[in-house]
Amino acid sequence: MQKLINPLLLVLGILLFACANKSSEYNEESKEVDAPNIIGTEVSYSTDSTEMKGYIVYDESIKGERPGVLVVHEWWGHNEYTRERANMLAELGYTALAIDMYGDGKQAAHPEDAGKFSSQVMSNMDESNARFLKAMETLQNHPSVNADKIAAIGYCFGGSVVLTMANAGYDLDAVAAFHSGVQVPVKPNSETLKAKILVCNGADDPFISPESVEQFKADMDAAGADYKYISYEGVVHSFTNKGADELGKKFDLPLAYNEEADNASWLELQKLLKSVF
């Protein structure tokens, strides 16, 4: 009986030793994977006439250069929501710059101010282009960024901005616009438009007319653009912003957050970025 037990104990010991080694190997491999370390800092940049205040964020644990993404704010101005989206992009492995199109970090406390600020930007394309270009250069010059891989996304007013810049021929790999007007001051053409385009809008957004959407699609088709327009049924304006319901009630505006459309459009953005980078 003793002779039978000893070999069994020997085999059991060998198995335990092997499992312990496997566990040790697994732990050693796990130690080599750095945990995410999201670093966000405020940054200033300027044109000849305007000082701007942005926010740049990236994952410091990722080694080497990675694509950069510009994030353009809603008509309320550069605020925490804009920075939140930049943080989300950093978590995906990009370096993101939440930019300031109004200057001096200016924010609107009322829709009348927001309308005035956004109109001033879109009615002066020389200054608008200069502000966007300086933001783009600031992102490209960041040590974590591959300057040849740049995209831009925008919300509401910001969506119109990034569509305009893509049409104007800026060297952007991709552009995404969310709950964005599509009637922009610069028309696309096959010689200047380089970016792959994504637009995600609510089908019931009263700020975006069906006629403007049809014209947008016609212009994109005429320019031979690589684009995708998504219309979410039953969804209104500002559907990606969790603060939209409160703002809608406060100012009696047709604004409402929609979790399903928000999540779906964010997945569409991720697919877009992966397709170009």
Secondary structure, DSSP 8 states (H G I E B T S, - for coil): -HHHHHHHHHHHHHHHHHHHHHHHHHHHHHHTS----EEEEEEEEE-SS-EEEEEEEEETTS-S-EEEEEEE--TTBS-HHHHHHHHHHHHTT-EEEE--SSSTT-B-SSHHHHHHHHHHHHT-HHHHHHHHHHHHHHHHTSTTEEEEEEEEEEETHHHHHHHHHHHTT---SEEEEES-----SS---TTT--SEEEEEEETT-TTS-HHHHHHHHHHHHHTT--EEEEEETT--BTTT-TTHHHHHHHHT--B---HHHHHHHHHHHHHHHHHH-
